[in-house]
Amino acid sequence: MRTLKYSEAIGEGTVQSMEADPTIFVAGQSVDDHKGIYGTTTAAMKRFGPSRVRDIPNCETAFAGIAVGAASQGLRPLVVHTRDDFMFLAMDAVINVAAKWRYMYGNKGGAPVVMRGVVGHGWGQGATHSQSLHSVFGHFPGLHVVVPASPADAKGLLVTALRGDTPVIVLENRGLYDVEDEVPQEPVAVPLGRGRIVREGTDVTIVAASLMVREAERAAQALAGQGVSAEVVDVRSIRPLDEALICESVAKTGRLVVADTSWARYGLSAEVAAVVAENVFDALRAPVRRVTPPDCPAPVSWPLEEAFNPDADALARAALEVLGLSRRLEVARDELHHNFIGPY
Amino acid sequence: MTDDPEELLRAMVRIRNVEETLADVYRDEQEMRTPVHFSIGQEASAVGVCAALRRSDLVYGGHRCHAQYLAKGGDLDAMVAELYGRETGCTRGRGGSVHLIDVEAGFGAASAILGEMISVATGAAWALATAGRDDVVATFFGDGAAEEGVFHESLNFAQLHRLPVIYVCENNGYSLASPLAARQPEGTRITDWAARYGMPSVSADGNDVTAVRSAAAEAVAWCRAGRGPYFLELETYRWREHVGPHWDYDVDHRSKAEVDSWIARCPIVRATDALRPALPDIDRRRARWDTEDREELATAIKAAKASPFPAVDTLLDGAYGALGV
């Protein structure tokens, strides 16, 4: 199968979805410019032009409502935010209107807005440009939230989102855009709520989302060198969450490490731990470990930033810990991110 | 606080020298690991407005905040150290280029989410007025932020309560690569938006530091007298790319001819030419200033590099304040 970058896969999924459904349009600040949101909107701009790839004023608050209104009347807006931190401005219409529309108005129709947000990563993006908001959105019934880790899923989950009747939040970590892997040519819809076993293992389960799946794979590889067999579960969507897959894996391995780019408190990692505790408590042979950023905003200074961002090294250490192994293991940093230089 | 044209020019030259050198160093070294938004070309608005303010007045900025920080008297060493992510930086390496602060100099804060500081500055003005101080607040933002809801909500509130805040819109015509024509209806004047809220709303040439200084002085007098908020639109132009040290003409959204037409309106050249009749040796002075600035910045860079990074075991420090009980 041919390979695509994560960013190209999003671009292809967008174009194919727009070809299939003339009501879909892309909108966001600078979606039409030469950078094309890391190249993800460039193909659509080239194919459809500004009538369906619309630059918009700086109006996140109103535009979230505008998109809901358009969706409620039959259009399919694909709204893009260059940083998901700006989606706090869109919160009211997303949470109070889009998420509740179908239920609150008697299940007569929905407002299937799809909203993409880019999660900043590295190079001192700092406190207000590198937060992962999936758990925030994941809290509210009525929304679907997807966090693709692979190029194929970045395309497939977007295709699914643009076909469904429920509003969907798609969060993409900037650190993944250059990841290249096999992607089906056709627009294959990846089902929401279906996780993926990235790597099979028997000793410990690592549940991860988005960028942390990559880190979990790297950790698992390093652990294999130590004779530890780690199973990596990519949740792919956090709402709906594939509880069955997570529980099956933990039932098999008896140990759980959860990795997330967002904080532990009230987050995805807390939810996964709760699901396991509720369903397969007896299978657990060790306390659950969460590997997440520490409880402070994201710092800029690079030694602090590196200490802040959870990585394969921290995951491998956590896995050894739940296995009661006191071995030392150091996992090198991911070249893909570490070799990144500015200006950005 | 000054209205001396030579001092105004001197302040602009310093900011230009600092930013142009920082841009080169940023590009060549790759050691300032934080996104940086340069104000090169926009110095007159920051300098002209801050020249009408006193040290106890407050200034707030957005992501493009270096010029405002320096114009208000923000500490250069602390800014440079911040870009290098050092413990001696103005936020101790936590906030980076877009979150500058210098409490002593009256640079209240800057932030990277569009329009955020418009409301924060309004609240600061509210606090000053409540305390009975006659200090005023100036908040800088761009034409893009004026489109945000928070701009309109803040102006309404400030006018309602007659708060001493000057809204300074540096209209540089672009939001990232998106031009005004793609974002605001034809014929829109941001000054009209502000005027509708009932406050004085004035437009001045943002590349003419003397004109900016005069307009700002009127705004300050109005606010200091307790007459309420004031809106100032300063038309200017950003020479470099939105974020980063490079030129971006002919990439696609703007031509070299357009950028050149604005370079021809350089606020520094203009102020220099205006001074030449009175100061025939102005070019010699400029050469001396350039040397001084290069030395000052070289010292700041050297000091920053010699400073420690924050210790990793202080990562959590400052996430919370003291408990109330």
Interface residues (C-beta under 8 A of the other chain):
Chain A: Q29 S30 D32 D33 H34 K35 D55 I56 P57 N58 C59 E60 T61 A62 T82 D85 F86 F88 L89 W123 G124 Q125 G126 A127 T128 H129 P294 D295 C296 P297 P299 V300 S301 W302 P303 L304 E305 A307 F308 I341 G342 P343 Y344
Chain B: Y26 R27 Q30 M32 R33 T34 P35 V36 E82 G85 R86 E87 G89 T91 R92 G93 R94 G95 G96 S97 V98 H99 S111 A112 I113 L114 G115 G144 A145 E147 E148 G149 V150 S175 L176 A177 S178 A182 R183 Q184 E241 V243 G244 P245 H246 V251 D252 H253 F309 P310 V312 L315 L316 D317 G318 A319
